[in-house]
Structures are given as C-alpha cells and as structure tokens.
Amino acid sequence: MRLLGDEYVKSEFRAHRNVENPVHIIGFLTEWQSYAQQLEGDAWRDARMDKGKIDKMSDQQLGQLYELMQTIREKQLKENDPEYQGEQ
C-alpha cells in the first residue's frame, strides 16, 4: 500500500506544481498536512471521508477516488483470497 500511496502523492504534487491560485495552494497544502498527521498512527484505518469534502469534489476527483478505491480492493483481494482470479 505504501508504494501505491507514494506514487499517488508524487503524482498529486506534480499536478499542482504550477498552480498559481493562492486559495488552491493553501487548500492543497492544508489537506496534505492533515493527511500526513493522520498517517502517523493507525487511526486512519477506520476513518471515513467527510461528506462535505466529497460534495465539493469535481467529477474528475470523484473518478480518481473511485479508481483508487478499486485498486486498493483489487490488491487486498490478491493478497488475502487465494481463489481470487482477477477480472476475467
């Protein structure tokens, strides 16, 4: 999972590297700081996303979130279910 997370973080920082709107920059950095603090313990494992944040997401962001969820589920099945064959 760490590898997937690391690649995602790198991709997000690259995508926001040239953003000039200060509101977007502050929001982006605030969320990443919050994310980093949550990762310090195991509290994040059972955490749920705030509905208000989900409601503010664009269609593209929701699509990325869905793809991330599918990737994580697939990886968990591969690791935990010896009979799992993947998508046929």
PDB file with one MODEL, atoms N, CA, C and O in Angstrom:
MODEL        1
ATOM      1  N   MET A   1       0.816  -1.183   0.000  1.00  0.00           N
ATOM      2  CA  MET A   1       0.000   0.000   0.000  1.00  0.00           C
ATOM      3  C   MET A   1       0.868   1.260   0.000  1.00  0.00           C
ATOM      4  O   MET A   1       0.506   2.281  -0.584  1.00  0.00           O
ATOM      5  N   ARG A   2       1.998   1.167   0.654  1.00  0.00           N
ATOM      6  CA  ARG A   2       2.873   2.342   0.736  1.00  0.00           C
ATOM      7  C   ARG A   2       3.322   2.783  -0.652  1.00  0.00           C
ATOM      8  O   ARG A   2       3.346   3.975  -0.957  1.00  0.00           O
ATOM      9  N   LEU A   3       3.678   1.807  -1.494  1.00  0.00           N
ATOM     10  CA  LEU A   3       4.123   2.128  -2.843  1.00  0.00           C
ATOM     11  C   LEU A   3       3.023   2.854  -3.618  1.00  0.00           C
ATOM     12  O   LEU A   3       3.286   3.846  -4.298  1.00  0.00           O
ATOM     13  N   LEU A   4       1.799   2.357  -3.513  1.00  0.00           N
ATOM     14  CA  LEU A   4       0.672   2.994  -4.180  1.00  0.00           C
ATOM     15  C   LEU A   4       0.482   4.412  -3.658  1.00  0.00           C
ATOM     16  O   LEU A   4       0.284   5.344  -4.438  1.00  0.00           O
ATOM     17  N   GLY A   5       0.541   4.574  -2.344  1.00  0.00           N
ATOM     18  CA  GLY A   5       0.387   5.897  -1.733  1.00  0.00           C
ATOM     19  C   GLY A   5       1.483   6.856  -2.157  1.00  0.00           C
ATOM     20  O   GLY A   5       1.214   8.014  -2.476  1.00  0.00           O
ATOM     21  N   ASP A   6       2.728   6.372  -2.162  1.00  0.00           N
ATOM     22  CA  ASP A   6       3.853   7.222  -2.548  1.00  0.00           C
ATOM     23  C   ASP A   6       3.708   7.714  -3.984  1.00  0.00           C
ATOM     24  O   ASP A   6       3.950   8.887  -4.269  1.00  0.00           O
ATOM     25  N   GLU A   7       3.314   6.823  -4.883  1.00  0.00           N
ATOM     26  CA  GLU A   7       3.148   7.205  -6.283  1.00  0.00           C
ATOM     27  C   GLU A   7       2.018   8.215  -6.439  1.00  0.00           C
ATOM     28  O   GLU A   7       2.109   9.147  -7.238  1.00  0.00           O
ATOM     29  N   TYR A   8       0.957   8.020  -5.670  1.00  0.00           N
ATOM     30  CA  TYR A   8      -0.172   8.947  -5.732  1.00  0.00           C
ATOM     31  C   TYR A   8       0.244  10.338  -5.251  1.00  0.00           C
ATOM     32  O   TYR A   8      -0.105  11.347  -5.864  1.00  0.00           O
ATOM     33  N   VAL A   9       0.985  10.377  -4.161  1.00  0.00           N
ATOM     34  CA  VAL A   9       1.448  11.659  -3.610  1.00  0.00           C
ATOM     35  C   VAL A   9       2.335  12.368  -4.626  1.00  0.00           C
ATOM     36  O   VAL A   9       2.159  13.563  -4.868  1.00  0.00           O
ATOM     37  N   LYS A  10       3.269  11.665  -5.213  1.00  0.00           N
ATOM     38  CA  LYS A  10       4.149  12.274  -6.214  1.00  0.00           C
ATOM     39  C   LYS A  10       3.340  12.834  -7.385  1.00  0.00           C
ATOM     40  O   LYS A  10       3.603  13.937  -7.864  1.00  0.00           O
ATOM     41  N   SER A  11       2.364  12.067  -7.830  1.00  0.00           N
ATOM     42  CA  SER A  11       1.535  12.484  -8.947  1.00  0.00           C
ATOM     43  C   SER A  11       0.743  13.743  -8.608  1.00  0.00           C
ATOM     44  O   SER A  11       0.651  14.656  -9.430  1.00  0.00           O
ATOM     45  N   GLU A  12       0.172  13.800  -7.410  1.00  0.00           N
ATOM     46  CA  GLU A  12      -0.605  14.968  -6.993  1.00  0.00           C
ATOM     47  C   GLU A  12       0.267  16.218  -6.874  1.00  0.00           C
ATOM     48  O   GLU A  12      -0.141  17.303  -7.290  1.00  0.00           O
ATOM     49  N   PHE A  13       1.455  16.068  -6.313  1.00  0.00           N
ATOM     50  CA  PHE A  13       2.334  17.234  -6.199  1.00  0.00           C
ATOM     51  C   PHE A  13       2.783  17.719  -7.569  1.00  0.00           C
ATOM     52  O   PHE A  13       2.885  18.926  -7.790  1.00  0.00           O
ATOM     53  N   ARG A  14       3.055  16.801  -8.492  1.00  0.00           N
ATOM     54  CA  ARG A  14       3.417  17.207  -9.854  1.00  0.00           C
ATOM     55  C   ARG A  14       2.254  17.950 -10.524  1.00  0.00           C
ATOM     56  O   ARG A  14       2.453  18.963 -11.194  1.00  0.00           O
ATOM     57  N   ALA A  15       1.042  17.428 -10.329  1.00  0.00           N
ATOM     58  CA  ALA A  15      -0.137  18.031 -10.958  1.00  0.00           C
ATOM     59  C   ALA A  15      -0.413  19.433 -10.427  1.00  0.00           C
ATOM     60  O   ALA A  15      -0.990  20.259 -11.134  1.00  0.00           O
ATOM     61  N   HIS A  16      -0.009  19.709  -9.192  1.00  0.00           N
ATOM     62  CA  HIS A  16      -0.292  21.013  -8.582  1.00  0.00           C
ATOM     63  C   HIS A  16       0.937  21.927  -8.527  1.00  0.00           C
ATOM     64  O   HIS A  16       0.887  22.997  -7.920  1.00  0.00           O
ATOM     65  N   ARG A  17       2.004  21.521  -9.138  1.00  0.00           N
ATOM     66  CA  ARG A  17       3.267  22.258  -9.095  1.00  0.00           C
ATOM     67  C   ARG A  17       3.142  23.670  -9.665  1.00  0.00           C
ATOM     68  O   ARG A  17       3.766  24.597  -9.150  1.00  0.00           O
ATOM     69  N   ASN A  18       2.350  23.846 -10.714  1.00  0.00           N
ATOM     70  CA  ASN A  18       2.269  25.146 -11.381  1.00  0.00           C
ATOM     71  C   ASN A  18       0.997  25.931 -11.046  1.00  0.00           C
ATOM     72  O   ASN A  18       0.676  26.906 -11.726  1.00  0.00           O
ATOM     73  N   VAL A  19       0.289  25.521 -10.026  1.00  0.00           N
ATOM     74  CA  VAL A  19      -0.930  26.231  -9.631  1.00  0.00           C
ATOM     75  C   VAL A  19      -0.548  27.590  -9.060  1.00  0.00           C
ATOM     76  O   VAL A  19       0.370  27.697  -8.247  1.00  0.00           O
ATOM     77  N   GLU A  20      -1.259  28.626  -9.491  1.00  0.00           N
ATOM     78  CA  GLU A  20      -0.936  29.979  -9.046  1.00  0.00           C
ATOM     79  C   GLU A  20      -1.987  30.570  -8.108  1.00  0.00           C
ATOM     80  O   GLU A  20      -1.718  31.554  -7.418  1.00  0.00           O
ATOM     81  N   ASN A  21      -3.181  29.978  -8.078  1.00  0.00           N
ATOM     82  CA  ASN A  21      -4.251  30.496  -7.235  1.00  0.00           C
ATOM     83  C   ASN A  21      -3.920  30.209  -5.765  1.00  0.00           C
ATOM     84  O   ASN A  21      -3.840  29.044  -5.374  1.00  0.00           O
ATOM     85  N   PRO A  22      -3.728  31.253  -4.947  1.00  0.00           N
ATOM     86  CA  PRO A  22      -3.351  31.049  -3.542  1.00  0.00           C
ATOM     87  C   PRO A  22      -4.374  30.232  -2.748  1.00  0.00           C
ATOM     88  O   PRO A  22      -4.007  29.498  -1.831  1.00  0.00           O
ATOM     89  N   VAL A  23      -5.648  30.360  -3.098  1.00  0.00           N
ATOM     90  CA  VAL A  23      -6.686  29.590  -2.396  1.00  0.00           C
ATOM     91  C   VAL A  23      -6.486  28.096  -2.646  1.00  0.00           C
ATOM     92  O   VAL A  23      -6.609  27.290  -1.724  1.00  0.00           O
ATOM     93  N   HIS A  24      -6.183  27.732  -3.873  1.00  0.00           N
ATOM     94  CA  HIS A  24      -5.943  26.323  -4.207  1.00  0.00           C
ATOM     95  C   HIS A  24      -4.679  25.812  -3.525  1.00  0.00           C
ATOM     96  O   HIS A  24      -4.653  24.688  -3.023  1.00  0.00           O
ATOM     97  N   ILE A  25      -3.652  26.621  -3.506  1.00  0.00           N
ATOM     98  CA  ILE A  25      -2.384  26.222  -2.887  1.00  0.00           C
ATOM     99  C   ILE A  25      -2.578  25.988  -1.393  1.00  0.00           C
ATOM    100  O   ILE A  25      -2.126  24.972  -0.865  1.00  0.00           O
ATOM    101  N   ILE A  26      -3.238  26.908  -0.711  1.00  0.00           N
ATOM    102  CA  ILE A  26      -3.463  26.763   0.732  1.00  0.00           C
ATOM    103  C   ILE A  26      -4.326  25.542   1.022  1.00  0.00           C
ATOM    104  O   ILE A  26      -4.032  24.773   1.938  1.00  0.00           O
ATOM    105  N   GLY A  27      -5.390  25.362   0.246  1.00  0.00           N
ATOM    106  CA  GLY A  27      -6.260  24.196   0.431  1.00  0.00           C
ATOM    107  C   GLY A  27      -5.518  22.895   0.215  1.00  0.00           C
ATOM    108  O   GLY A  27      -5.669  21.949   0.989  1.00  0.00           O
ATOM    109  N   PHE A  28      -4.715  22.846  -0.838  1.00  0.00           N
ATOM    110  CA  PHE A  28      -3.939  21.645  -1.157  1.00  0.00           C
ATOM    111  C   PHE A  28      -2.958  21.311  -0.034  1.00  0.00           C
ATOM    112  O   PHE A  28      -2.899  20.170   0.425  1.00  0.00           O
ATOM    113  N   LEU A  29      -2.201  22.292   0.400  1.00  0.00           N
ATOM    114  CA  LEU A  29      -1.204  22.054   1.446  1.00  0.00           C
ATOM    115  C   LEU A  29      -1.853  21.724   2.794  1.00  0.00           C
ATOM    116  O   LEU A  29      -1.329  20.907   3.551  1.00  0.00           O
ATOM    117  N   THR A  30      -2.979  22.353   3.088  1.00  0.00           N
ATOM    118  CA  THR A  30      -3.691  22.059   4.336  1.00  0.00           C
ATOM    119  C   THR A  30      -4.162  20.611   4.360  1.00  0.00           C
ATOM    120  O   THR A  30      -4.022  19.923   5.372  1.00  0.00           O
ATOM    121  N   GLU A  31      -4.718  20.154   3.252  1.00  0.00           N
ATOM    122  CA  GLU A  31      -5.194  18.766   3.190  1.00  0.00           C
ATOM    123  C   GLU A  31      -4.048  17.766   3.294  1.00  0.00           C
ATOM    124  O   GLU A  31      -4.183  16.736   3.954  1.00  0.00           O
ATOM    125  N   TRP A  32      -2.920  18.062   2.649  1.00  0.00           N
ATOM    126  CA  TRP A  32      -1.789  17.138   2.728  1.00  0.00           C
ATOM    127  C   TRP A  32      -1.191  17.127   4.133  1.00  0.00           C
ATOM    128  O   TRP A  32      -0.741  16.082   4.601  1.00  0.00           O
ATOM    129  N   GLN A  33      -1.181  18.257   4.801  1.00  0.00           N
ATOM    130  CA  GLN A  33      -0.686  18.287   6.179  1.00  0.00           C
ATOM    131  C   GLN A  33      -1.599  17.452   7.078  1.00  0.00           C
ATOM    132  O   GLN A  33      -1.117  16.700   7.924  1.00  0.00           O
ATOM    133  N   SER A  34      -2.886  17.581   6.901  1.00  0.00           N
ATOM    134  CA  SER A  34      -3.853  16.791   7.672  1.00  0.00           C
ATOM    135  C   SER A  34      -3.662  15.305   7.389  1.00  0.00           C
ATOM    136  O   SER A  34      -3.681  14.486   8.307  1.00  0.00           O
ATOM    137  N   TYR A  35      -3.480  14.962   6.127  1.00  0.00           N
ATOM    138  CA  TYR A  35      -3.253  13.571   5.719  1.00  0.00           C
ATOM    139  C   TYR A  35      -1.999  13.008   6.372  1.00  0.00           C
ATOM    140  O   TYR A  35      -2.017  11.889   6.885  1.00  0.00           O
ATOM    141  N   ALA A  36      -0.923  13.763   6.359  1.00  0.00           N
ATOM    142  CA  ALA A  36       0.338  13.310   6.959  1.00  0.00           C
ATOM    143  C   ALA A  36       0.182  13.079   8.460  1.00  0.00           C
ATOM    144  O   ALA A  36       0.733  12.119   8.999  1.00  0.00           O
ATOM    145  N   GLN A  37      -0.550  13.936   9.124  1.00  0.00           N
ATOM    146  CA  GLN A  37      -0.769  13.771  10.565  1.00  0.00           C
ATOM    147  C   GLN A  37      -1.599  12.519  10.848  1.00  0.00           C
ATOM    148  O   GLN A  37      -1.345  11.824  11.832  1.00  0.00           O
ATOM    149  N   GLN A  38      -2.561  12.230  10.023  1.00  0.00           N
ATOM    150  CA  GLN A  38      -3.391  11.046  10.217  1.00  0.00           C
ATOM    151  C   GLN A  38      -2.591   9.759  10.033  1.00  0.00           C
ATOM    152  O   GLN A  38      -2.872   8.752  10.683  1.00  0.00           O
ATOM    153  N   LEU A  39      -1.607   9.793   9.159  1.00  0.00           N
ATOM    154  CA  LEU A  39      -0.824   8.589   8.880  1.00  0.00           C
ATOM    155  C   LEU A  39       0.132   8.207  10.005  1.00  0.00           C
ATOM    156  O   LEU A  39       0.657   7.093  10.018  1.00  0.00           O
ATOM    157  N   GLU A  40       0.360   9.104  10.933  1.00  0.00           N
ATOM    158  CA  GLU A  40       1.314   8.827  11.998  1.00  0.00           C
ATOM    159  C   GLU A  40       0.868   7.701  12.919  1.00  0.00           C
ATOM    160  O   GLU A  40       1.710   7.074  13.562  1.00  0.00           O
ATOM    161  N   GLY A  41      -0.412   7.430  13.003  1.00  0.00           N
ATOM    162  CA  GLY A  41      -0.927   6.349  13.829  1.00  0.00           C
ATOM    163  C   GLY A  41      -1.778   5.426  12.984  1.00  0.00           C
ATOM    164  O   GLY A  41      -1.742   5.486  11.755  1.00  0.00           O
ATOM    165  N   ASP A  42      -2.539   4.576  13.641  1.00  0.00           N
ATOM    166  CA  ASP A  42      -3.425   3.674  12.920  1.00  0.00           C
ATOM    167  C   ASP A  42      -4.863   4.185  12.866  1.00  0.00           C
ATOM    168  O   ASP A  42      -5.744   3.488  12.362  1.00  0.00           O
ATOM    169  N   ALA A  43      -5.110   5.381  13.372  1.00  0.00           N
ATOM    170  CA  ALA A  43      -6.466   5.916  13.423  1.00  0.00           C
ATOM    171  C   ALA A  43      -7.077   6.045  12.025  1.00  0.00           C
ATOM    172  O   ALA A  43      -8.300   5.999  11.892  1.00  0.00           O
ATOM    173  N   TRP A  44      -6.278   6.202  11.008  1.00  0.00           N
ATOM    174  CA  TRP A  44      -6.763   6.397   9.646  1.00  0.00           C
ATOM    175  C   TRP A  44      -7.441   5.157   9.091  1.00  0.00           C
ATOM    176  O   TRP A  44      -8.248   5.259   8.167  1.00  0.00           O
ATOM    177  N   ARG A  45      -7.128   3.981   9.638  1.00  0.00           N
ATOM    178  CA  ARG A  45      -7.648   2.728   9.074  1.00  0.00           C
ATOM    179  C   ARG A  45      -9.172   2.666   9.043  1.00  0.00           C
ATOM    180  O   ARG A  45      -9.748   2.170   8.075  1.00  0.00           O
ATOM    181  N   ASP A  46      -9.817   3.150  10.065  1.00  0.00           N
ATOM    182  CA  ASP A  46     -11.278   3.099  10.116  1.00  0.00           C
ATOM    183  C   ASP A  46     -11.921   4.448   9.840  1.00  0.00           C
ATOM    184  O   ASP A  46     -13.128   4.611  10.021  1.00  0.00           O
ATOM    185  N   ALA A  47     -11.129   5.406   9.407  1.00  0.00           N
ATOM    186  CA  ALA A  47     -11.639   6.757   9.171  1.00  0.00           C
ATOM    187  C   ALA A  47     -12.501   6.799   7.911  1.00  0.00           C
ATOM    188  O   ALA A  47     -12.316   6.013   6.982  1.00  0.00           O
ATOM    189  N   ARG A  48     -13.421   7.710   7.906  1.00  0.00           N
ATOM    190  CA  ARG A  48     -14.271   7.933   6.739  1.00  0.00           C
ATOM    191  C   ARG A  48     -14.072   9.368   6.266  1.00  0.00           C
ATOM    192  O   ARG A  48     -13.769  10.266   7.051  1.00  0.00           O
ATOM    193  N   MET A  49     -14.248   9.557   4.977  1.00  0.00           N
ATOM    194  CA  MET A  49     -14.115  10.900   4.431  1.00  0.00           C
ATOM    195  C   MET A  49     -15.302  11.742   4.851  1.00  0.00           C
ATOM    196  O   MET A  49     -16.426  11.248   4.938  1.00  0.00           O
ATOM    197  N   ASP A  50     -15.055  12.987   5.106  1.00  0.00           N
ATOM    198  CA  ASP A  50     -16.092  13.943   5.460  1.00  0.00           C
ATOM    199  C   ASP A  50     -17.006  14.154   4.247  1.00  0.00           C
ATOM    200  O   ASP A  50     -16.525  14.428   3.147  1.00  0.00           O
ATOM    201  N   LYS A  51     -18.320  14.026   4.447  1.00  0.00           N
ATOM    202  CA  LYS A  51     -19.272  14.180   3.353  1.00  0.00           C
ATOM    203  C   LYS A  51     -19.153  15.561   2.699  1.00  0.00           C
ATOM    204  O   LYS A  51     -19.312  15.691   1.486  1.00  0.00           O
ATOM    205  N   GLY A  52     -18.873  16.583   3.503  1.00  0.00           N
ATOM    206  CA  GLY A  52     -18.708  17.927   2.951  1.00  0.00           C
ATOM    207  C   GLY A  52     -17.574  18.006   1.948  1.00  0.00           C
ATOM    208  O   GLY A  52     -17.676  18.706   0.940  1.00  0.00           O
ATOM    209  N   LYS A  53     -16.491  17.289   2.223  1.00  0.00           N
ATOM    210  CA  LYS A  53     -15.360  17.278   1.284  1.00  0.00           C
ATOM    211  C   LYS A  53     -15.723  16.531   0.007  1.00  0.00           C
ATOM    212  O   LYS A  53     -15.356  16.947  -1.092  1.00  0.00           O
ATOM    213  N   ILE A  54     -16.442  15.434   0.159  1.00  0.00           N
ATOM    214  CA  ILE A  54     -16.855  14.668  -1.017  1.00  0.00           C
ATOM    215  C   ILE A  54     -17.784  15.504  -1.892  1.00  0.00           C
ATOM    216  O   ILE A  54     -17.661  15.505  -3.117  1.00  0.00           O
ATOM    217  N   ASP A  55     -18.709  16.209  -1.259  1.00  0.00           N
ATOM    218  CA  ASP A  55     -19.659  17.046  -2.001  1.00  0.00           C
ATOM    219  C   ASP A  55     -18.957  18.151  -2.795  1.00  0.00           C
ATOM    220  O   ASP A  55     -19.477  18.594  -3.819  1.00  0.00           O
ATOM    221  N   LYS A  56     -17.800  18.597  -2.345  1.00  0.00           N
ATOM    222  CA  LYS A  56     -17.063  19.666  -3.020  1.00  0.00           C
ATOM    223  C   LYS A  56     -16.170  19.158  -4.151  1.00  0.00           C
ATOM    224  O   LYS A  56     -15.613  19.955  -4.907  1.00  0.00           O
ATOM    225  N   MET A  57     -16.030  17.838  -4.271  1.00  0.00           N
ATOM    226  CA  MET A  57     -15.137  17.274  -5.286  1.00  0.00           C
ATOM    227  C   MET A  57     -15.735  17.398  -6.678  1.00  0.00           C
ATOM    228  O   MET A  57     -16.949  17.325  -6.869  1.00  0.00           O
ATOM    229  N   SER A  58     -14.846  17.587  -7.636  1.00  0.00           N
ATOM    230  CA  SER A  58     -15.269  17.625  -9.040  1.00  0.00           C
ATOM    231  C   SER A  58     -15.523  16.192  -9.515  1.00  0.00           C
ATOM    232  O   SER A  58     -15.159  15.231  -8.838  1.00  0.00           O
ATOM    233  N   ASP A  59     -16.147  16.062 -10.679  1.00  0.00           N
ATOM    234  CA  ASP A  59     -16.374  14.741 -11.257  1.00  0.00           C
ATOM    235  C   ASP A  59     -15.049  14.011 -11.479  1.00  0.00           C
ATOM    236  O   ASP A  59     -14.957  12.800 -11.279  1.00  0.00           O
ATOM    237  N   GLN A  60     -14.025  14.759 -11.893  1.00  0.00           N
ATOM    238  CA  GLN A  60     -12.709  14.153 -12.123  1.00  0.00           C
ATOM    239  C   GLN A  60     -12.127  13.625 -10.808  1.00  0.00           C
ATOM    240  O   GLN A  60     -11.576  12.525 -10.771  1.00  0.00           O
ATOM    241  N   GLN A  61     -12.248  14.399  -9.745  1.00  0.00           N
ATOM    242  CA  GLN A  61     -11.733  13.959  -8.449  1.00  0.00           C
ATOM    243  C   GLN A  61     -12.485  12.737  -7.941  1.00  0.00           C
ATOM    244  O   GLN A  61     -11.879  11.815  -7.395  1.00  0.00           O
ATOM    245  N   LEU A  62     -13.805  12.725  -8.119  1.00  0.00           N
ATOM    246  CA  LEU A  62     -14.590  11.561  -7.710  1.00  0.00           C
ATOM    247  C   LEU A  62     -14.186  10.328  -8.515  1.00  0.00           C
ATOM    248  O   LEU A  62     -14.120   9.224  -7.975  1.00  0.00           O
ATOM    249  N   GLY A  63     -13.919  10.517  -9.793  1.00  0.00           N
ATOM    250  CA  GLY A  63     -13.448   9.408 -10.629  1.00  0.00           C
ATOM    251  C   GLY A  63     -12.100   8.879 -10.154  1.00  0.00           C
ATOM    252  O   GLY A  63     -11.889   7.667 -10.118  1.00  0.00           O
ATOM    253  N   GLN A  64     -11.190   9.774  -9.790  1.00  0.00           N
ATOM    254  CA  GLN A  64      -9.883   9.357  -9.281  1.00  0.00           C
ATOM    255  C   GLN A  64     -10.034   8.621  -7.956  1.00  0.00           C
ATOM    256  O   GLN A  64      -9.348   7.628  -7.712  1.00  0.00           O
ATOM    257  N   LEU A  65     -10.923   9.102  -7.110  1.00  0.00           N
ATOM    258  CA  LEU A  65     -11.164   8.458  -5.825  1.00  0.00           C
ATOM    259  C   LEU A  65     -11.720   7.050  -6.040  1.00  0.00           C
ATOM    260  O   LEU A  65     -11.315   6.110  -5.356  1.00  0.00           O
ATOM    261  N   TYR A  66     -12.635   6.907  -6.977  1.00  0.00           N
ATOM    262  CA  TYR A  66     -13.211   5.602  -7.283  1.00  0.00           C
ATOM    263  C   TYR A  66     -12.137   4.647  -7.818  1.00  0.00           C
ATOM    264  O   TYR A  66     -12.085   3.485  -7.416  1.00  0.00           O
ATOM    265  N   GLU A  67     -11.292   5.131  -8.713  1.00  0.00           N
ATOM    266  CA  GLU A  67     -10.210   4.303  -9.251  1.00  0.00           C
ATOM    267  C   GLU A  67      -9.250   3.865  -8.143  1.00  0.00           C
ATOM    268  O   GLU A  67      -8.798   2.721  -8.130  1.00  0.00           O
ATOM    269  N   LEU A  68      -8.945   4.763  -7.225  1.00  0.00           N
ATOM    270  CA  LEU A  68      -8.082   4.426  -6.096  1.00  0.00           C
ATOM    271  C   LEU A  68      -8.728   3.347  -5.239  1.00  0.00           C
ATOM    272  O   LEU A  68      -8.065   2.394  -4.830  1.00  0.00           O
ATOM    273  N   MET A  69     -10.027   3.497  -4.966  1.00  0.00           N
ATOM    274  CA  MET A  69     -10.742   2.505  -4.170  1.00  0.00           C
ATOM    275  C   MET A  69     -10.709   1.128  -4.856  1.00  0.00           C
ATOM    276  O   MET A  69     -10.473   0.114  -4.199  1.00  0.00           O
ATOM    277  N   GLN A  70     -10.945   1.097  -6.162  1.00  0.00           N
ATOM    278  CA  GLN A  70     -10.925  -0.157  -6.903  1.00  0.00           C
ATOM    279  C   GLN A  70      -9.538  -0.802  -6.862  1.00  0.00           C
ATOM    280  O   GLN A  70      -9.427  -2.017  -6.700  1.00  0.00           O
ATOM    281  N   THR A  71      -8.500  -0.013  -7.004  1.00  0.00           N
ATOM    282  CA  THR A  71      -7.127  -0.526  -6.968  1.00  0.00           C
ATOM    283  C   THR A  71      -6.804  -1.125  -5.611  1.00  0.00           C
ATOM    284  O   THR A  71      -6.184  -2.185  -5.527  1.00  0.00           O
ATOM    285  N   ILE A  72      -7.218  -0.454  -4.558  1.00  0.00           N
ATOM    286  CA  ILE A  72      -6.969  -0.947  -3.200  1.00  0.00           C
ATOM    287  C   ILE A  72      -7.720  -2.253  -2.961  1.00  0.00           C
ATOM    288  O   ILE A  72      -7.159  -3.204  -2.417  1.00  0.00           O
ATOM    289  N   ARG A  73      -8.975  -2.300  -3.363  1.00  0.00           N
ATOM    290  CA  ARG A  73      -9.764  -3.532  -3.191  1.00  0.00           C
ATOM    291  C   ARG A  73      -9.152  -4.690  -3.955  1.00  0.00           C
ATOM    292  O   ARG A  73      -9.064  -5.806  -3.443  1.00  0.00           O
ATOM    293  N   GLU A  74      -8.734  -4.425  -5.173  1.00  0.00           N
ATOM    294  CA  GLU A  74      -8.108  -5.464  -6.002  1.00  0.00           C
ATOM    295  C   GLU A  74      -6.843  -6.004  -5.327  1.00  0.00           C
ATOM    296  O   GLU A  74      -6.618  -7.213  -5.282  1.00  0.00           O
ATOM    297  N   LYS A  75      -6.039  -5.105  -4.815  1.00  0.00           N
ATOM    298  CA  LYS A  75      -4.795  -5.501  -4.144  1.00  0.00           C
ATOM    299  C   LYS A  75      -5.091  -6.320  -2.895  1.00  0.00           C
ATOM    300  O   LYS A  75      -4.414  -7.313  -2.630  1.00  0.00           O
ATOM    301  N   GLN A  76      -6.095  -5.913  -2.129  1.00  0.00           N
ATOM    302  CA  GLN A  76      -6.462  -6.658  -0.928  1.00  0.00           C
ATOM    303  C   GLN A  76      -6.954  -8.055  -1.280  1.00  0.00           C
ATOM    304  O   GLN A  76      -6.614  -9.021  -0.596  1.00  0.00           O
ATOM    305  N   LEU A  77      -7.750  -8.172  -2.336  1.00  0.00           N
ATOM    306  CA  LEU A  77      -8.227  -9.489  -2.757  1.00  0.00           C
ATOM    307  C   LEU A  77      -7.068 -10.385  -3.197  1.00  0.00           C
ATOM    308  O   LEU A  77      -7.020 -11.563  -2.844  1.00  0.00           O
ATOM    309  N   LYS A  78      -6.149  -9.828  -3.958  1.00  0.00           N
ATOM    310  CA  LYS A  78      -4.993 -10.606  -4.409  1.00  0.00           C
ATOM    311  C   LYS A  78      -4.172 -11.120  -3.229  1.00  0.00           C
ATOM    312  O   LYS A  78      -3.676 -12.246  -3.250  1.00  0.00           O
ATOM    313  N   GLU A  79      -4.036 -10.286  -2.204  1.00  0.00           N
ATOM    314  CA  GLU A  79      -3.222 -10.655  -1.048  1.00  0.00           C
ATOM    315  C   GLU A  79      -3.933 -11.599  -0.086  1.00  0.00           C
ATOM    316  O   GLU A  79      -3.279 -12.400   0.582  1.00  0.00           O
ATOM    317  N   ASN A  80      -5.265 -11.519  -0.004  1.00  0.00           N
ATOM    318  CA  ASN A  80      -5.989 -12.240   1.043  1.00  0.00           C
ATOM    319  C   ASN A  80      -6.875 -13.375   0.568  1.00  0.00           C
ATOM    320  O   ASN A  80      -7.314 -14.174   1.394  1.00  0.00           O
ATOM    321  N   ASP A  81      -7.157 -13.486  -0.713  1.00  0.00           N
ATOM    322  CA  ASP A  81      -8.050 -14.517  -1.223  1.00  0.00           C
ATOM    323  C   ASP A  81      -7.305 -15.408  -2.216  1.00  0.00           C
ATOM    324  O   ASP A  81      -7.096 -15.017  -3.364  1.00  0.00           O
ATOM    325  N   PRO A  82      -6.903 -16.613  -1.775  1.00  0.00           N
ATOM    326  CA  PRO A  82      -6.124 -17.490  -2.655  1.00  0.00           C
ATOM    327  C   PRO A  82      -6.888 -17.928  -3.909  1.00  0.00           C
ATOM    328  O   PRO A  82      -6.271 -18.357  -4.883  1.00  0.00           O
ATOM    329  N   GLU A  83      -8.204 -17.826  -3.899  1.00  0.00           N
ATOM    330  CA  GLU A  83      -9.001 -18.227  -5.046  1.00  0.00           C
ATOM    331  C   GLU A  83      -9.295 -17.081  -6.009  1.00  0.00           C
ATOM    332  O   GLU A  83      -9.907 -17.290  -7.057  1.00  0.00           O
ATOM    333  N   TYR A  84      -8.861 -15.872  -5.656  1.00  0.00           N
ATOM    334  CA  TYR A  84      -9.152 -14.710  -6.477  1.00  0.00           C
ATOM    335  C   TYR A  84      -8.402 -14.823  -7.802  1.00  0.00           C
ATOM    336  O   TYR A  84      -7.198 -15.080  -7.826  1.00  0.00           O
ATOM    337  N   GLN A  85      -9.131 -14.626  -8.903  1.00  0.00           N
ATOM    338  CA  GLN A  85      -8.544 -14.745 -10.246  1.00  0.00           C
ATOM    339  C   GLN A  85      -8.366 -13.400 -10.931  1.00  0.00           C
ATOM    340  O   GLN A  85      -7.758 -13.336 -11.999  1.00  0.00           O
ATOM    341  N   GLY A  86      -8.872 -12.343 -10.356  1.00  0.00           N
ATOM    342  CA  GLY A  86      -8.819 -11.036 -11.015  1.00  0.00           C
ATOM    343  C   GLY A  86      -9.946 -10.914 -11.994  1.00  0.00           C
ATOM    344  O   GLY A  86     -10.758 -11.828 -12.136  1.00  0.00           O
ATOM    345  N   GLU A  87     -10.007  -9.775 -12.684  1.00  0.00           N
ATOM    346  CA  GLU A  87     -11.065  -9.559 -13.661  1.00  0.00           C
ATOM    347  C   GLU A  87     -10.856 -10.475 -14.842  1.00  0.00           C
ATOM    348  O   GLU A  87      -9.749 -10.580 -15.372  1.00  0.00           O
ATOM    349  N   GLN A  88     -11.906 -11.128 -15.250  1.00  0.00           N
ATOM    350  CA  GLN A  88     -11.850 -12.085 -16.355  1.00  0.00           C
ATOM    351  C   GLN A  88     -12.182 -11.427 -17.664  1.00  0.00           C
ATOM    352  O   GLN A  88     -12.182 -12.086 -18.704  1.00  0.00           O
TER     353      GLN A  88
ENDMDL
END
